């Protein structure tokens, strides 16, 4: 088990190098000049050139990248061009808000989607089955920003129940988490339904029913556990995706997370901040995938025996 975890951790190194290399080159080739962003449009050409020399922006791109990676290995993510603060400070001051939003969104989508998928599978081709798939279709079809605006209009503007923006109260997370999580209800519900349908048609399910085991017990103790592996796969991917993809929800609801910070950094060509966000998102996504692989072993001991 530990050897397997170590191998996965070591495999993160080339992933991080590849991701940062691509992002660094794309940001470096984008129009605009970081020196102009820092000094402003009114700065003289001499001041801009001096700042570019001090920041090493006149060096070849590959030299700049190698220097950045060398500093990263020492724990230095650089300094934000816009705020003049350490990128690590900027990122980790915003990461808890993004993590909280993503976790609540996953909890919401899980609580709503898994029972929906289970009942849809048990009552296949019934009215509830069709209704649940319509809800799933709506969830996957509606853009997050559009659904978020609808929630603001209804619950903030019309009813006045919940705040439309910010993170001032504990219940401020309800609307952004709902907008973010409802989009993922569709995929989890559909995969739960299809996985349950496949399992309940197996011979051992019919054997358990023939022995007189109640249908509810068969579903809870036999069918559900064996149907969870593809569901956990989707949930694990969603956690990583929500951490990296909460930008729209954070923007609509003015949530003080990393998504808004990264969008502002991209607009201002703040390369160190963008790279810092990408590296953290990559690590989170990889850790979530590793956690999913390890969870397989707890659900199915046959898989755990293959970890070497």
Backbone torsions as a table, in degrees:
resi	resn	phi	psi	omega
1	UNK	NA	-49.9	-178.0
2	UNK	-67.3	-34.1	176.5
3	UNK	-64.1	-39.3	178.7
4	UNK	-63.9	-43.9	179.0
5	UNK	-63.6	-41.5	179.2
6	UNK	-62.9	-41.2	178.0
7	UNK	-61.2	-41.9	179.8
8	UNK	-66.4	-37.7	178.4
9	UNK	-66.1	-43.4	177.9
10	UNK	-62.8	-35.4	-180.0
11	UNK	-66.2	-17.0	177.7
12	UNK	-68.1	-27.2	-174.7
13	UNK	-60.3	-54.2	178.3
14	UNK	-64.0	-29.9	178.1
15	UNK	-64.0	-47.5	-179.9
16	UNK	-63.8	-41.5	178.8
17	UNK	-61.4	-46.3	-179.1
18	UNK	-63.7	-44.2	-178.7
19	UNK	-65.6	-47.9	-179.6
20	UNK	-64.5	-36.7	179.0
21	UNK	-62.2	-46.3	-179.7
22	UNK	-63.8	-48.1	-178.2
23	UNK	-64.3	-40.7	-178.9
24	UNK	-62.3	-44.1	-179.5
25	UNK	-68.1	-39.2	179.0
26	UNK	-64.2	-46.3	179.7
27	UNK	-64.9	-36.2	-179.3
28	UNK	-69.8	-30.2	-178.8
29	UNK	-89.2	-7.7	179.2
30	UNK	-69.7	150.2	179.6
31	UNK	-63.9	149.8	-179.6
32	UNK	112.1	164.1	-177.2
33	UNK	-130.8	121.0	178.8
34	UNK	-57.7	-33.1	179.6
35	UNK	-64.8	-38.9	177.4
36	UNK	-67.8	-36.6	178.3
37	UNK	-62.2	-38.9	-177.9
38	UNK	-74.9	-46.3	-174.2
39	UNK	-85.7	-24.1	-177.8
40	UNK	97.6	164.2	-177.0
41	UNK	-69.2	-19.3	-177.1
42	UNK	-86.5	-1.7	-177.9
43	UNK	-69.5	149.3	179.7
44	UNK	-77.4	154.5	178.1
45	UNK	-58.2	-33.9	179.9
46	UNK	-65.8	-42.6	180.0
47	UNK	-66.1	-39.2	178.9
48	UNK	-64.1	-44.3	-178.9
49	UNK	-66.3	-37.7	178.4
50	UNK	-64.5	-42.5	179.4
51	UNK	-66.4	-39.2	178.1
52	UNK	-61.2	-38.3	179.4
53	UNK	-68.3	-40.4	179.9
54	UNK	-66.1	-35.5	-178.4
55	UNK	-85.3	-6.4	-179.5
56	UNK	76.2	20.4	-178.4
57	UNK	-75.7	-14.0	177.9
58	UNK	-84.1	-9.5	178.2
59	UNK	-74.5	159.3	174.7
60	UNK	-56.9	152.2	-175.8
61	UNK	-59.1	-41.6	-177.3
62	UNK	-65.4	-33.9	177.1
63	UNK	-67.1	-42.3	178.4
64	UNK	-61.8	-40.3	-178.8
65	UNK	-67.0	-45.1	179.9
66	UNK	-61.9	-39.4	178.5
67	UNK	-64.7	-40.0	178.8
68	UNK	-64.2	-44.6	-178.7
69	UNK	-66.8	-35.3	177.1
70	UNK	-63.5	-42.8	177.6
71	UNK	-67.5	-35.7	179.6
72	UNK	-63.4	-38.2	178.6
73	UNK	-63.4	-23.4	177.1
74	UNK	-92.5	4.7	178.5
75	UNK	88.9	11.0	-179.2
76	UNK	-103.4	111.1	178.3
77	UNK	-88.6	2.6	179.5
78	UNK	93.2	-175.1	-178.3
79	UNK	-118.2	136.0	179.4
80	UNK	-64.0	134.3	178.7
81	UNK	-67.0	-31.5	-173.6
82	UNK	-88.4	-47.2	-174.3
83	UNK	-93.9	-12.6	-178.8
84	UNK	64.9	15.6	178.0
85	UNK	-104.3	161.9	176.9
86	UNK	-62.1	135.3	-178.2
87	UNK	-60.7	-38.6	179.5
88	UNK	-60.4	-38.4	178.1
89	UNK	-66.5	-44.1	-179.7
90	UNK	-62.4	-42.9	-175.7
91	UNK	-70.2	-50.3	-174.0
92	UNK	-74.6	-13.0	172.0
93	UNK	-78.4	-21.6	-179.1
94	UNK	-104.1	-20.6	-175.4
95	UNK	-61.6	-40.4	178.9
96	UNK	-56.7	-37.7	179.9
97	UNK	-65.9	-42.6	178.4
98	UNK	-67.1	-41.9	179.2
99	UNK	-62.9	-43.0	179.2
100	UNK	-62.5	-44.1	179.4
101	UNK	-62.4	-43.4	-178.1
102	UNK	-67.6	-42.3	-179.1
103	UNK	-64.8	-43.7	178.3
104	UNK	-64.3	-39.2	178.3
105	UNK	-63.4	-40.7	178.8
106	UNK	-67.4	-41.7	178.0
107	UNK	-60.8	-44.0	179.2
108	UNK	-61.6	-48.2	-178.4
109	UNK	-66.1	-35.1	-179.9
110	UNK	-69.1	-47.0	-179.1
111	UNK	-62.6	-34.8	-177.8
112	UNK	-84.0	-38.8	-168.6
113	UNK	-83.5	-43.5	-175.3
114	UNK	-63.6	-49.9	175.2
115	UNK	-59.7	-36.2	178.7
116	UNK	-61.6	-44.7	179.8
117	UNK	-68.8	-37.8	-179.7
118	UNK	-65.4	-48.2	-178.9
119	UNK	-65.9	-37.1	178.0
120	UNK	-62.6	-36.3	179.1
121	UNK	-72.9	-41.4	-179.9
122	UNK	-65.3	-39.5	-179.8
123	UNK	-104.9	52.2	-177.6
124	UNK	-58.4	138.2	177.6
125	UNK	67.4	13.1	176.4
126	UNK	-90.4	178.0	177.1
127	UNK	-61.3	-41.6	-179.5
128	UNK	-64.2	-37.4	177.7
129	UNK	-61.0	-47.7	178.8
130	UNK	-65.0	-39.8	179.9
131	UNK	-65.3	-42.3	-179.2
132	UNK	-64.6	-37.4	178.9
133	UNK	-71.6	-29.3	174.2
134	UNK	-66.8	-43.4	176.3
135	UNK	-60.2	-41.9	178.9
136	UNK	-63.7	-40.7	178.8
137	UNK	-63.4	-41.4	177.5
138	UNK	-62.8	-42.0	-178.5
139	UNK	-62.9	-38.4	-177.5
140	UNK	-83.5	-17.0	-176.1
141	UNK	-91.1	-32.5	-174.9
142	UNK	-78.4	125.2	174.5
143	UNK	-62.4	146.1	-177.2
144	UNK	-60.6	-43.0	-175.8
145	UNK	-66.6	-35.5	-179.8
146	UNK	-70.7	-44.7	178.0
147	UNK	-64.4	-36.7	177.9
148	UNK	-63.0	-41.4	177.8
149	UNK	-64.8	-39.3	177.3
150	UNK	-61.7	-42.1	178.1
151	UNK	-62.9	-40.7	178.1
152	UNK	-63.0	-43.3	-179.4
153	UNK	-63.0	-40.7	-176.2
154	UNK	-78.8	-56.2	-170.1
155	UNK	-87.2	-20.0	179.4
156	UNK	-102.9	-52.3	-174.7
157	UNK	-78.4	-48.0	-175.4
158	UNK	-80.7	-52.9	-174.2
159	UNK	-91.2	-27.4	179.6
160	UNK	68.7	25.4	-177.1
161	UNK	-82.0	-36.7	-172.1
162	UNK	-131.4	149.6	176.8
163	UNK	-68.1	145.9	-176.6
164	UNK	-85.0	-26.0	-177.6
165	UNK	-142.9	168.8	172.3
166	UNK	86.1	-178.0	-178.1
167	UNK	-138.0	42.3	-173.8
168	UNK	-82.7	-26.6	-177.0
169	UNK	-125.3	161.7	-178.5
170	UNK	-66.1	-29.1	-179.6
171	UNK	-87.6	2.9	176.5
172	UNK	-65.4	-18.2	-176.7
173	UNK	-81.4	-12.2	-173.1
174	UNK	-60.6	-52.3	-176.2
175	UNK	-67.3	-49.7	179.0
176	UNK	-63.2	-36.4	179.1
177	UNK	-69.1	-36.9	177.3
178	UNK	-65.4	-44.8	179.2
179	UNK	-63.0	-38.8	-178.8
180	UNK	-75.7	-40.2	-175.2
181	UNK	-79.5	-31.4	-176.7
182	UNK	-63.9	-29.3	178.6
183	UNK	-64.7	-27.8	-177.4
184	UNK	-94.1	-7.9	177.5
185	UNK	-60.0	-38.5	-175.8
186	UNK	-59.2	-53.3	-175.2
187	UNK	-65.5	-40.4	-179.6
188	UNK	-68.1	-43.1	-179.7
189	UNK	-63.7	-42.6	-177.9
190	UNK	-68.2	-42.1	-179.7
191	UNK	-70.0	-34.1	176.5
192	UNK	-64.6	-44.2	179.4
193	UNK	-61.5	-50.8	-177.3
194	UNK	-65.1	-38.1	179.5
195	UNK	-68.2	-40.8	178.7
196	UNK	-65.6	-40.6	178.8
197	UNK	-61.2	-39.1	179.5
198	UNK	-67.2	-39.3	-176.3
199	UNK	-73.9	-43.8	-174.3
200	UNK	-69.8	-9.0	176.4
201	UNK	-94.3	1.2	-178.7
202	UNK	-75.7	158.3	-176.6
203	UNK	-64.0	-38.3	-176.3
204	UNK	-67.7	-25.1	175.6
205	UNK	-70.0	-43.6	177.8
206	UNK	-64.9	-36.0	178.4
207	UNK	-65.0	-43.2	178.5
208	UNK	-62.4	-41.0	178.6
209	UNK	-66.5	-37.3	-179.9
210	UNK	-66.6	-26.5	178.7
211	UNK	-80.8	-2.1	176.5
212	UNK	96.6	6.7	177.3
213	UNK	-68.4	135.9	-178.8
214	UNK	-63.3	153.1	-176.7
215	UNK	-63.2	-38.8	178.8
216	UNK	-63.8	-40.4	178.4
217	UNK	-66.1	-40.8	178.1
218	UNK	-60.7	-43.1	-179.0
219	UNK	-65.5	-46.0	-174.9
220	UNK	-73.6	-42.2	-171.9
221	UNK	-93.9	-23.3	-175.4
222	UNK	-115.8	-56.7	-173.1
223	UNK	-70.1	-48.4	-172.9
224	UNK	-62.7	-44.4	-177.3
225	UNK	-62.9	-40.5	179.9
226	UNK	-74.9	-19.9	179.5
227	UNK	-90.2	-5.0	-173.2
228	UNK	-77.8	-21.9	-173.7
229	UNK	-59.3	-52.2	176.7
230	UNK	-64.4	-30.2	178.8
231	UNK	-66.9	-44.0	178.8
232	UNK	-63.6	-36.1	177.0
233	UNK	-58.9	-47.3	180.0
234	UNK	-64.9	-42.1	-179.7
235	UNK	-64.0	-41.2	178.9
236	UNK	-62.9	-42.7	177.3
237	UNK	-64.6	-37.5	-178.4
238	UNK	-66.1	-39.0	179.7
239	UNK	-60.1	-47.4	177.2
240	UNK	-63.5	-40.0	-179.7
241	UNK	-67.6	-38.1	-179.9
242	UNK	-67.8	-37.5	177.3
243	UNK	-60.8	-40.5	-178.4
244	UNK	-88.2	-20.9	-173.4
245	UNK	-111.8	18.6	179.5
246	UNK	-82.0	9.2	-175.1
247	UNK	-58.9	-46.8	-176.7
248	UNK	-63.8	-45.7	-179.9
249	UNK	-65.0	-40.5	179.0
250	UNK	-65.4	-36.2	-179.6
251	UNK	-70.1	-45.6	-178.5
252	UNK	-63.6	-40.9	-174.9
253	UNK	-101.2	11.2	179.1
254	UNK	51.1	44.2	-179.3
255	UNK	-81.7	129.5	-173.6
256	UNK	-78.9	63.5	-177.9
257	UNK	-114.4	-169.8	-176.6
258	UNK	-74.0	-26.1	-179.0
259	UNK	-60.1	-49.4	178.6
260	UNK	-64.5	-38.3	180.0
261	UNK	-64.0	-40.3	-179.5
262	UNK	-68.9	-39.1	178.0
263	UNK	-62.0	-44.1	178.0
264	UNK	-64.3	-35.9	179.5
265	UNK	-69.7	-38.8	177.4
266	UNK	-64.7	-43.3	179.8
267	UNK	-62.4	-36.0	-179.2
268	UNK	-94.0	8.7	-179.2
269	UNK	53.6	40.1	178.0
270	UNK	-84.9	81.8	-171.1
271	UNK	-59.3	-47.0	179.2
272	UNK	-58.1	-39.1	-179.7
273	UNK	-68.5	-42.3	179.0
274	UNK	-62.1	-45.8	-179.8
275	UNK	-63.3	-40.1	178.5
276	UNK	-61.5	-43.6	177.9
277	UNK	-63.3	-44.2	-178.7
278	UNK	-63.1	-42.0	-180.0
279	UNK	-63.0	-44.5	-179.9
280	UNK	-65.7	-41.2	177.8
281	UNK	-63.1	-39.8	178.8
282	UNK	-63.2	-43.3	178.2
283	UNK	-63.0	-43.2	-179.7
284	UNK	-63.4	-43.2	-179.3
285	UNK	-63.9	-42.4	-179.3
286	UNK	-67.5	-40.1	178.3
287	UNK	-64.5	-39.4	178.1
288	UNK	-63.5	-41.8	177.7
289	UNK	-63.7	-39.6	177.4
290	UNK	-64.4	-42.4	178.9
291	UNK	-61.9	-37.8	177.9
292	UNK	-64.1	-44.8	179.3
293	UNK	-61.3	-39.2	179.0
294	UNK	-71.1	-32.9	178.7
295	UNK	-65.6	-30.3	176.4
296	UNK	-55.4	-40.4	-177.1
297	UNK	-65.2	-31.5	179.2
298	UNK	-76.9	-28.2	179.0
299	UNK	-82.2	-42.5	-177.3
300	UNK	-127.5	105.6	-179.0
301	UNK	-59.4	-23.5	178.3
302	UNK	-64.7	-33.7	177.5
303	UNK	-73.7	-38.8	-179.8
304	UNK	-60.1	-34.8	-179.4
305	UNK	-68.3	-15.0	-178.9
306	UNK	-89.8	-7.7	179.6
307	UNK	-74.8	112.4	179.8
308	UNK	-135.8	NA	NA
